[in-house]
Amino acid sequence: MAQNVGPANAAVAAFDRRAPAARDLAGQASQLSDAAFDMAVRFHNGGKLLVFGIGAASTDAQHVAVEFVHPVIVGKRAFPAISLATDIATMTAVAARAGMAQVFSHQLGQLAEPGDIAFGISADGNCPSVLAGLAVARDAGLLTVALAGHDGGAVAANSAADHVLIARSDDPRVVKEIHVTMYHLLWELVHVFTEQQGGAHLVPDVQAQCLDDVCVTCSDAAVPGMVVTLLDDGLAIVGTPSGEEEVSVALVAAAVGDTVLVHAGEAIAVIPK
C-alpha cells in the first residue's frame, strides 16, 4: 500500500530539492560579483545589454531586459537593454533562411558594438543558438555572460563566456528559480557599483572619495577601502578615509594591500589595480 505523503512532507521535499543548488549559488558569490562589476564598467562606458535564450529561457531574457530598462524600484537608474528573443518576425526569418542556431548570432552581428554586453541563458548549457550567439559576441569584443544549468553543459566545458554562472540542478524548476535569483543579484550589484559616487571608481586613474561621516559597515553606499589585515572567519581590517573598520571578505579573494568595494559591512568586489 502506497504511503500517503502529507502536505508537510511534500513541502520539506520541495525545499530539500532546492537546497543543494541554493548552497552552490552562495558559493558563486565571488563570480557573481565579478560579472556584475564588469557589466557595470560596460554600462558606465556607454554599452548596452543584449539578452537571449530559447524557449523558457526567452522569458528570462525578456525579464532581464525589462529589469534594466525599467527598474522596479523607483529612483533606480535605467540601463539600455534589449531582449533578442522578443522580435518573432526577425527570429523566424533568420531561422527559415539560416537555421535556428543562427537566430541570435545574426542579430548580434547587426546590433552589437564591441563595448556591449551579451547575456545568454540556457537551461542545460547546450543550446546551439545561445552558444553561437556567445561565440559571435566574444569574437566581436563584447563582454559575455552566460547562465547555464545542470553541470553547465557546453557553455561551461568550452568556456563560451567570460563569466559562466551555473544553477547546478537536474530539475528544470530549480534551474529556473536559481537563474531568476542570479540575474536579480546581478541587477542589484550593477547598481551598487554604478551608484558609488557616480561610478567614479569604474574609471581608470580616478579614485572614488568616501562621503564625510559615512560608516562602511552601515551605509547604503558602497565605498572603497584597502585591506590592512586579514583576520580569521572571513574578516579583515579595511582602511578608509574615515579610519579602519572590520568588514567581511568572505565573498571575495582579497589579499593585504587590495582595494575592495564594501557595502553594508561586506566586501563585494576587489577593485582592479
N, C-alpha and C positions, 0 to 999 in steps of 0.2 A: 504494500500500500504506500503510495507516494506521500512523502512528508509535506505537510502544509507549511509553506513559508509565509509567515505573517508580515505585515507592513514594516514592522520594526526591523526584522531581519533583512528584508529587501532593501531598506534604507541603508543599513550597515554595509551590505554587499555593494551597493552603489558607491558609497564613499570609499570602501576598500579598493574598488576597481580604479578609482581616480588617484588614490594616494601615491603610488609609485611615480606616476607622471608628474604630479604636483611637486613631489620632493625633488625630482630631477630638474624641474623648471627652476627651483630655488638654487640648484647647483649651477645653473647657467646665468646667474645674475651678472657676472663679470662680462660674459659675451653679449648679453642684452645691453648693458651699459655702453660697451664699446660700439655696438651697432648704432645706438641712439646718438652717441657723440658724433660719429662720422656722418650720420644723417643730418644732425644739427649744423655741422660745418657746411654741408652742401646747401641746405636751406639758407644759411646765413650768406652764402656767396651767390645766391640767386637761382639755385637749382630747383627743379620740380620733382615730384614723386610720381612714378608711373607704376601702377599696381596691376597684377594679373594672376589669374588662376582659372581652371576649368571646372565645370560642374558646381558642386557645393562650394568649392574654393572661390568661384567667381563672386559669390555673395559676400565672402570675406573681403575680396578685392574692392567691391563697392563700399563696404563698411569702412575699410581703412581710408579710402579716398574721402568719404564724407566727413570722417572724424577730423582730418587735417584741414579740409576746405571750410567746413562749417562746425567749429568746435562746440561740443555740447555744453561746455562751461562758459558762461557769458564772460566776456572780457579777455579770454584766451586768444592768442594770435592765430590767425588763419594762415595756412601754407598752401602753395599750389600743388594740387594732386589730381590725377586722372586715373580712373579705372579703365584699362584696355579691354575688359570683359563686358563692357556696357553697350558698345556700339555693335548691335547684332548685324546690321547691314554690312559693315566692314568685315566683321568676323566671318560671316557666311560667304562673302565674296572671295576673301582670301582662301578660305577652306576649299571652296569649289575649284579654284584655279591652282593653288599651290599645295593644298593638303592641310589638315587640321594642325599639324605640328608647326606650321608657319604663321598661325593667326596672331601671335604676339611679336615674334621676331620681325615680321613685315611692318607692323605698326611702329615698333621701336626704331626701325630703320628710317622711318619718315618723321617721327615726332621727337625723338630723343636728341639731347645735346650732351656733350661729354661731362658737363657739370651736374647732370641729373642723377636721380636715384631710381634704380629698377628693383622692384619688390615682388618676387614671385612666391606663390603659395601653392603647395602640393601636399595632399593628404598623406601620400605614401613616399614622396620624394622621387617618383619615377615618371611624372607627367612629361611626355615629349614636348608639348607646347611650352611648358614652363622652362624646361631645360634649354630649349632652343632660344627662348627669349633671354634667359640669363646669359647664354653664351654670346649672343649678338651684343647685348648691353655691355658686357665686360670687355669685349674687343673694342667697343666704341669709347671706352674710358669712363663709363658710368660707375657709380658705387652700386654694388649688387648685394641685395639682402634676400635671403630665402627662408621661408618657414616650411618645414617638412615634418612628416610623421613617421611612425614605426621606428626603423633604425636609421632613417634619413635617406635611404634609397640611393639612387644615382646622384642626387643633388649633393649628398654628403660624401659619397665614395669618390666622386670626381672633383671635389672642391669647386663646385659650379658657381659659388658665390663668395664674395669677400666675407660675408657673415652668414653662417648657416645655423639656425635655431631649430631644435628638434623636439617635437612632442612625442616622447617615447612611450607609445602605447599601440597595441594592435586593435583597439576599439575605436572606430571612426568617431563615435560620440565624444570620447575623451580627447582625441586629437583635435577635434573642432573646438572644444572648450579651452584647451591649453593654447591653441592658436589665438583665440579671441583674447585671452589673458595676455599673451605675448605682445600683440600689436597695441593693446591699450597701454601696456607698460612702456613700449617704445614711444607712443604718443606723449605720455606724461614726461618721460625723461628728455625727449627732444625739447619740450617746453622748459624743463628745469635748466637745461644747458643754455638755451637761447635767451631766457629771461634774466640770467645773471648779468646785471649791468649792461643790458642791451646786447648781450652776446660778445662783449669785447674780448673775452678770453679765447674766443674761437679764431681771432685774427692773429697771425704770427707777429711777434715783437710788440704786442700790445698787452699790458698787464691789467687784469681786472682789479679794481680797487674795492676794498671792503667798505661798506657803509659804516658811518660812525655809529657806535653803540649797538652794533649787531652781534649777537652771540651765535656762533655757528651751530651750537647744539640745540637751539630752539627757534631759529629764524625760519621764515618761509622762503627766503632767498638762498640759493646755493652760492657758496663762497670758496675761493681757492685758499689753500694753505700748504705749507711744506711739512713733510713728515720729519719730526725731530728724533723720536724714539719709538721703536716697536715694542709693544707690551704683550703679555700673554692674553689668551682668549680673544684674539682677533681685534685687539685695541691698539691705539697708538696715540702718542702726544703729537699734535699738529700745531705748528706756529702760524698765527695770522697777524695782521697789522694790529689787532686789539689784544694780542697776547697768546699764550699757549693754552690749548684745551685738549681734553681726552675725547677721542672720537673712535667709532668703529671702522675698521678697514677690512671687515670680513668679506665684503663684496668685490674687493679689488686686490690685485697683486702689487702691493706698494712696498717700496723699499725706503730706507732712510735717505733723505735728500730729494725724493719725488714730490712733485706738486700734485695734490689731489683736490678734487672738487667735492665739497662737503655740503650735504643737505640734511637738515634736521638731525645732526649728530652722526650721520652715516657718510663715509667716503663713497661716492658713487662712480668715480672715474679717476684715472690717472691722466693728468693733462700732459700731452706730448711736449717734449722739450724742443 
